[in-house]
Amino acid sequence: MTAGKKSGARQGATRSGLRSTSGNADFPQASKVRVGLVGVTGYTGMELARLLAAHPFMSLTRATSRSEEGRGLADLHPFLRGTAVGELAISAPDPEDLARACDLVFLAVPHGAAMSLAADLLRRGLRVLDLSADFRLRDKAVYERWYATEHTEPDLLTESVYGLPELHGAELAGARLTANPGCYPTGAVLGLYPVLKNGIAGDSPPIIDAKSGVSGAGREAKVGSLFSEVSDNFKAYSLSTHRHTPEIEQELSRIAGRPLTVSFSPHLLPVNRGILSTIYVDLKNPNMPLRDIRSLYAEAYADHAFVRFLREGALPDLRSVRGSMYCDIGLVKDERNGRLIIVTCIDNMCRGASGQAIAGANLMCGLPSAAGLGLIPLAP
Ligand SMILES: NC(=O)c1ccc[n+]([C@@H]2O[C@H](COP(=O)([O-])OP(=O)(O)OC[C@H]3O[C@@H](n4cnc5c(N)ncnc54)[C@H](OP(=O)(O)O)[C@@H]3O)[C@@H](O)[C@H]2O)c1
């Protein structure tokens, strides 16, 4: 990585979202980046289409589905009627066609389906942003153990960049392959980053108690996602076995500079969008004043407009981030036991998937990270 790339990417992730460099020479700013979207029938594909419809520097030239080929996008997704992408005809996910029509392709497909497609598109000279878990874990054996799937493209695991813009903006600039972070890991890693980076956590594993809306499970028909199963109910699932556990541990270990485990407890909330994570950390010095901890958070996120560090006494809620790129963070110190309680909220579909994918793709293409993402949360 050159010094030039580093400084350019930092500019790209600044609070203003504006870059002082002229951007990546591969994508002249005068013409729009032509992007493809594989998996437009799914929830993250729908969210990508929503965001791309208004993107100032990207143009959606292909949207694919195996089941809806030939249909108009607005016919399939009526919320896209009258938008810049509404008239696009859905095509089959054909790498040759994508290579003809696109500069960069978003893969919004299940894990296992992305790896060979990504390799094929890269060989054809495209850039790839993968929303699945196929390129998030560095270690092939860890991927194969947690996902029970053989990884057929292990060479790409070392090349892919983990697409959290606040932490990896420099590597994202000019990257060919980006692994978009998982939804739960996004809220957990952003919540714990200032604590681990500054070495103020004790030795006991952090506890991440997280609650997700139902869209996190994807759009495929499953009994567990039915209205009557989810509404008026609340439950824990996959305790200590959820597939996002190794991803969270990988990223937190990287930040801490030592191997680290977590207790990760996901729950299913009867809402469409959103993840609220309550994170408990024992402090190395239980007497560390809250104001000193707050300064570390304020400093860590001073230049990152997508993270809103709330004033003392305020706690995040799902409604305040809905439909946006914001990760809201609130802190409480339990003075009776010296434990820090961190609460983070994100929209799983936007910040936890498609919005973050756009931010990553922006940086890959030399665009401002915030391009097309000036989204004010939807309330009520
Ligand atoms: N939902 C979330 O909040 C969220 C958050 C972060 C990350 N993710 C990840 O993002 C990816 C997509 O998630 P999702 O929730 O949008 O899933 P989804 O609703 O189940 O949609 C999956 C999409 O992939 C397409 N597809 C499936 N198999 C394919 C294949 N072999 N080749 C080409 N296309 C294929 C499907 O379209 P056709 O069947 O019509 O072709 C569909 O459009 C997953 O890897 C998921 O883990 C999801």
PDBQT file of the ligand as one rigid body, heavy atoms in Angstrom, charges set to zero:
ROOT
HETATM    1  N1  LIG A 401     -30.288  -9.382   5.302  1.00  0.00    +0.000 N 
HETATM    2  C1  LIG A 401     -29.345  -8.725   5.964  1.00  0.00    +0.000 C 
HETATM    3  O1  LIG A 401     -29.625  -7.887   6.839  1.00  0.00    +0.000 OA
HETATM    4  C2  LIG A 401     -27.895  -8.976   5.651  1.00  0.00    +0.000 A 
HETATM    5  C3  LIG A 401     -26.956  -8.184   6.303  1.00  0.00    +0.000 A 
HETATM    6  C4  LIG A 401     -25.602  -8.365   6.018  1.00  0.00    +0.000 A 
HETATM    7  C5  LIG A 401     -25.221  -9.325   5.101  1.00  0.00    +0.000 A 
HETATM    8  N2  LIG A 401     -26.149 -10.092   4.495  1.00  0.00    +0.000 N 
HETATM    9  C6  LIG A 401     -25.652 -11.096   3.524  1.00  0.00    +0.000 C 
HETATM   10  O2  LIG A 401     -25.948 -10.616   2.216  1.00  0.00    +0.000 OA
HETATM   11  C7  LIG A 401     -26.242 -11.708   1.347  1.00  0.00    +0.000 C 
HETATM   12  C8  LIG A 401     -27.643 -11.519   0.758  1.00  0.00    +0.000 C 
HETATM   13  O3  LIG A 401     -28.548 -11.466   1.849  1.00  0.00    +0.000 OA
HETATM   14  P1  LIG A 401     -30.111 -11.249   1.678  1.00  0.00    +0.000 P 
HETATM   15  O4  LIG A 401     -30.639 -11.103   3.036  1.00  0.00    +0.000 OA
HETATM   16  O5  LIG A 401     -30.364 -10.183   0.663  1.00  0.00    +0.000 OA
HETATM   17  O6  LIG A 401     -30.516 -12.673   1.063  1.00  0.00    +0.000 OA
HETATM   18  P2  LIG A 401     -31.861 -13.123   0.340  1.00  0.00    +0.000 P 
HETATM   19  O7  LIG A 401     -32.941 -12.136   0.699  1.00  0.00    +0.000 OA
HETATM   20  O8  LIG A 401     -32.064 -14.545   0.666  1.00  0.00    +0.000 OA
HETATM   21  O9  LIG A 401     -31.505 -12.943  -1.201  1.00  0.00    +0.000 OA
HETATM   22  C9  LIG A 401     -30.539 -13.733  -1.834  1.00  0.00    +0.000 C 
HETATM   23  C10 LIG A 401     -30.424 -13.310  -3.300  1.00  0.00    +0.000 C 
HETATM   24  O10 LIG A 401     -29.394 -14.064  -3.928  1.00  0.00    +0.000 OA
HETATM   25  C11 LIG A 401     -29.872 -14.612  -5.175  1.00  0.00    +0.000 C 
HETATM   26  N3  LIG A 401     -29.203 -15.905  -5.327  1.00  0.00    +0.000 N 
HETATM   27  C12 LIG A 401     -29.293 -16.969  -4.491  1.00  0.00    +0.000 A 
HETATM   28  N4  LIG A 401     -28.469 -17.967  -4.890  1.00  0.00    +0.000 NA
HETATM   29  C13 LIG A 401     -27.826 -17.494  -6.001  1.00  0.00    +0.000 A 
HETATM   30  C14 LIG A 401     -26.851 -18.057  -6.883  1.00  0.00    +0.000 A 
HETATM   31  N5  LIG A 401     -26.359 -19.292  -6.689  1.00  0.00    +0.000 N 
HETATM   32  N6  LIG A 401     -26.427 -17.307  -7.915  1.00  0.00    +0.000 NA
HETATM   33  C15 LIG A 401     -26.909 -16.073  -8.140  1.00  0.00    +0.000 A 
HETATM   34  N7  LIG A 401     -27.850 -15.480  -7.347  1.00  0.00    +0.000 NA
HETATM   35  C16 LIG A 401     -28.289 -16.192  -6.287  1.00  0.00    +0.000 A 
HETATM   36  C17 LIG A 401     -31.372 -14.681  -5.020  1.00  0.00    +0.000 C 
HETATM   37  O11 LIG A 401     -32.012 -14.411  -6.249  1.00  0.00    +0.000 OA
HETATM   38  P3  LIG A 401     -32.631 -15.494  -7.238  1.00  0.00    +0.000 P 
HETATM   39  O12 LIG A 401     -32.931 -16.731  -6.431  1.00  0.00    +0.000 OA
HETATM   40  O13 LIG A 401     -33.858 -14.820  -7.760  1.00  0.00    +0.000 OA
HETATM   41  O14 LIG A 401     -31.574 -15.682  -8.261  1.00  0.00    +0.000 OA
HETATM   42  C18 LIG A 401     -31.676 -13.481  -4.094  1.00  0.00    +0.000 C 
HETATM   43  O15 LIG A 401     -31.870 -12.307  -4.867  1.00  0.00    +0.000 OA
HETATM   44  C19 LIG A 401     -26.136 -12.990   2.198  1.00  0.00    +0.000 C 
HETATM   45  O16 LIG A 401     -24.891 -13.565   2.024  1.00  0.00    +0.000 OA
HETATM   46  C20 LIG A 401     -26.307 -12.459   3.632  1.00  0.00    +0.000 C 
HETATM   47  O17 LIG A 401     -25.673 -13.275   4.590  1.00  0.00    +0.000 OA
HETATM   48  C21 LIG A 401     -27.480  -9.944   4.735  1.00  0.00    +0.000 A 
ENDROOT
TORSDOF 0
